[in-house]
Structures are given as C-alpha cells and as structure tokens.
Amino acid sequence: MIPDKFPFESNRLDRITPTSFYESAEFSIAIQVAGGGSQIIDALDLAMSNIRIKDLKKIDGIAIFYDVDNNNAVQRKQLLFKKIDEK
C-alpha cells in the first residue's frame, strides 16, 4: 500500500491525500500533510481535536518530519516548540 516513489507527480508532496492510513499486523500509521512548516502545529492540533478522548490514549507517539529550509535542525525545533507554546 505504501507508495514507492516520492514525490508522486510534478515534484509535489501535497499529492498525498489529506490523511493517509497504513496498517500492518503491528502498527497503524496516519500521515497528515500540513502544507508547509508554518502550518504543522495547526494541522496537528486539528487532527488531534478530531480524535475521541478514549482513542487518544491509544496513541503511542507522534513524529513530525519537515524540511528545515534555511534553518538548521536546532533552530527549526525551537520554532516548532515556540509555535506549540503559543497554542
């Protein structure tokens, strides 16, 4: 089920459906496309607010992947945490 080529077409990763789900015998994974680094926290907040409270307890972890662009990884992490604190 997992595509073997990225980006799928026209050099655009946003071709992934808004939320894609993949499942194996051990794991269930949802991939949420944010549309850019500035929208990551808003997309995560929206996705988490749509999950029932009892189902939130079943989440073992959240991973965030993004391009650091002109920042280094430490700077980007600081910007990410600042955005979280503002929520």
Backbone as numpy.savetxt, mean C-alpha at the origin, in Angstrom:
# Nx Ny Nz CAx CAy CAz Cx Cy Cz
-1.72 -16.44 -10.23 -2.53 -15.23 -10.23 -1.68 -13.96 -10.23
-0.49 -14.00 -9.68 0.31 -12.79 -9.57 0.97 -12.50 -10.91
0.79 -11.30 -11.45 1.39 -10.97 -12.73 2.91 -11.08 -12.68
3.52 -11.47 -13.78 4.96 -11.65 -13.80 5.69 -10.47 -14.43
4.99 -9.41 -14.80 5.59 -8.27 -15.45 5.06 -6.97 -14.87
5.96 -6.11 -14.45 5.60 -4.78 -13.97 6.45 -3.77 -14.71
5.99 -2.62 -15.06 4.57 -2.29 -15.10 3.85 -3.09 -16.17
2.57 -3.23 -16.02 1.79 -4.08 -16.90 1.74 -3.54 -18.32
1.64 -2.22 -18.43 1.41 -1.63 -19.75 1.73 -0.15 -19.66
2.29 0.37 -20.70 2.54 1.82 -20.82 3.31 2.42 -19.65
4.19 1.63 -19.04 5.03 2.12 -17.96 4.22 2.72 -16.80
3.07 2.12 -16.51 2.20 2.65 -15.44 1.82 1.55 -14.47
2.20 1.73 -13.20 1.84 0.77 -12.17 0.40 0.92 -11.71
-0.23 2.07 -12.01 -1.60 2.27 -11.55 -2.61 1.44 -12.34
-2.12 0.57 -13.20 -3.02 -0.33 -13.93 -3.52 -1.46 -13.02
-2.89 -1.61 -11.86 -3.37 -2.59 -10.89 -4.74 -2.12 -10.44
-5.68 -3.02 -10.27 -7.01 -2.62 -9.81 -6.87 -1.95 -8.45
-7.81 -1.10 -8.05 -7.66 -0.35 -6.80 -7.23 -1.22 -5.62
-7.81 -2.36 -5.47 -7.33 -3.30 -4.47 -7.29 -4.67 -5.13
-6.12 -5.27 -5.15 -5.97 -6.61 -5.71 -5.75 -7.58 -4.56
-6.34 -8.76 -4.64 -6.23 -9.75 -3.58 -5.55 -11.00 -4.11
-4.65 -11.54 -3.32 -3.95 -12.78 -3.66 -3.99 -13.67 -2.43
-4.14 -14.96 -2.64 -4.28 -15.87 -1.52 -3.56 -17.18 -1.81
-2.91 -17.70 -0.77 -2.31 -19.03 -0.83 -2.83 -19.80 0.37
-2.33 -20.98 0.59 -2.75 -21.77 1.75 -2.35 -21.09 3.06
-1.28 -20.29 3.02 -0.76 -19.67 4.24 -1.08 -18.20 4.40
-1.23 -17.49 3.28 -1.33 -16.04 3.35 -2.48 -15.50 2.51
-2.99 -14.37 2.95 -3.90 -13.56 2.15 -3.26 -12.18 2.07
-3.16 -11.66 0.87 -2.50 -10.38 0.67 -3.42 -9.48 -0.15
-3.54 -8.25 0.28 -4.26 -7.23 -0.48 -3.26 -6.17 -0.88
-3.28 -5.78 -2.14 -2.40 -4.72 -2.63 -3.27 -3.52 -2.95
-2.96 -2.41 -2.30 -3.70 -1.17 -2.51 -2.78 -0.17 -3.19
-3.15 0.33 -4.34 -2.37 1.34 -5.04 -2.78 2.71 -4.50
-1.78 3.50 -4.09 -2.08 4.81 -3.51 -2.11 5.91 -4.55
-1.38 5.76 -5.64 -1.37 6.80 -6.66 -0.28 7.83 -6.45
0.63 7.59 -5.53 1.74 8.52 -5.30 2.09 8.59 -3.84
3.33 8.98 -3.57 3.82 9.02 -2.19 3.01 9.91 -1.26
2.49 11.01 -1.79 1.74 11.94 -0.95 0.38 11.38 -0.56
-0.07 10.32 -1.22 -1.40 9.77 -0.97 -1.38 8.44 -0.21
-0.19 7.99 0.18 -0.08 6.67 0.81 -0.87 6.59 2.11
-0.70 7.54 2.99 -1.37 7.49 4.29 -2.88 7.62 4.13
-3.33 8.48 3.24 -4.77 8.62 3.00 -5.36 7.32 2.47
-4.65 6.66 1.56 -5.13 5.38 1.01 -5.16 4.31 2.10
-4.12 4.27 2.94 -4.09 3.29 4.04 -5.21 3.57 5.04
-5.41 4.83 5.38 -6.47 5.21 6.31 -7.84 4.81 5.78
-8.09 5.06 4.51 -9.37 4.70 3.91 -9.56 3.19 3.89
-8.51 2.46 3.50 -8.61 1.00 3.44 -8.88 0.42 4.82
-8.19 0.91 5.83 -8.36 0.39 7.19 -9.73 0.76 7.77
-10.26 1.92 7.40 -11.56 2.32 7.93 -12.70 1.49 7.34
-12.43 0.82 6.23 -13.44 -0.02 5.60 -13.43 -1.46 6.09
-12.56 -1.76 7.05 -12.46 -3.11 7.60 -13.19 -3.16 8.93
-13.99 -4.19 9.14 -14.70 -4.33 10.41 -13.70 -4.49 11.55
-14.05 -3.98 12.72 -13.15 -4.01 13.88 -12.72 -5.43 14.20
-13.63 -6.39 14.16 -13.25 -7.76 14.50 -12.27 -8.33 13.48
-12.34 -7.86 12.23 -11.41 -8.33 11.21 -10.05 -7.66 11.30
-9.99 -6.46 11.89 -8.70 -5.78 12.07 -7.76 -6.63 12.93
-8.31 -7.38 13.87 -7.50 -8.22 14.74 -6.80 -9.35 13.99
-7.28 -9.65 12.79 -6.70 -10.73 12.01 -5.50 -10.28 11.17
-5.26 -8.97 11.11 -4.15 -8.45 10.31 -2.85 -8.61 11.09
-1.91 -9.32 10.48 -0.60 -9.54 11.12 0.40 -8.45 10.79
0.21 -7.76 9.70 1.16 -6.73 9.35 0.73 -5.94 8.14
1.38 -4.80 7.99 1.16 -3.92 6.85 2.53 -3.54 6.33
2.73 -3.64 5.03 3.98 -3.23 4.40 3.68 -2.10 3.43
4.53 -1.11 3.42 4.38 0.02 2.51 5.62 0.06 1.61
5.40 0.07 0.32 6.48 0.14 -0.66 6.28 1.38 -1.51
7.33 2.15 -1.69 7.25 3.30 -2.57 8.63 3.74 -3.00
8.66 4.51 -4.05 9.89 5.06 -4.60 10.28 6.28 -3.76
11.54 6.38 -3.39 11.96 7.50 -2.55 12.22 8.76 -3.34
12.18 8.67 -4.67 12.38 9.82 -5.56 13.66 10.57 -5.20
13.53 11.85 -4.87 14.71 12.69 -4.59 15.15 12.64 -3.14
14.47 11.89 -2.31 14.84 11.74 -0.90 15.59 10.44 -0.72
16.31 10.34 0.40 16.85 9.03 0.73 15.82 8.30 1.59
16.06 7.04 1.89 15.08 6.22 2.60 14.75 6.80 3.98
15.75 7.31 4.69 15.51 7.87 6.04 14.62 9.11 5.94
14.90 9.98 4.99 14.07 11.18 4.81 12.64 10.81 4.46
12.47 9.84 3.59 11.12 9.44 3.18 10.37 8.83 4.36
11.06 8.04 5.18 10.43 7.46 6.37 9.98 8.55 7.33
10.81 9.58 7.51 10.44 10.69 8.39 9.22 11.42 7.86
9.15 11.62 6.55 7.97 12.26 5.95 6.72 11.41 6.14
6.89 10.11 6.02 5.77 9.19 6.20 5.25 9.25 7.64
6.15 9.20 8.61 5.74 9.27 10.02 5.13 10.62 10.36
5.63 11.69 9.76 5.04 13.02 9.99 3.59 13.03 9.50
3.37 12.46 8.32 2.01 12.41 7.76 1.09 11.57 8.66
1.61 10.48 9.22 0.81 9.65 10.14 0.45 10.45 11.38
1.42 11.18 11.93 1.16 12.00 13.13 0.14 13.09 12.90
0.06 13.57 11.67 -0.91 14.62 11.34 -2.33 14.09 11.28
-2.51 12.79 11.12 -3.84 12.18 11.02 -4.52 12.17 12.32
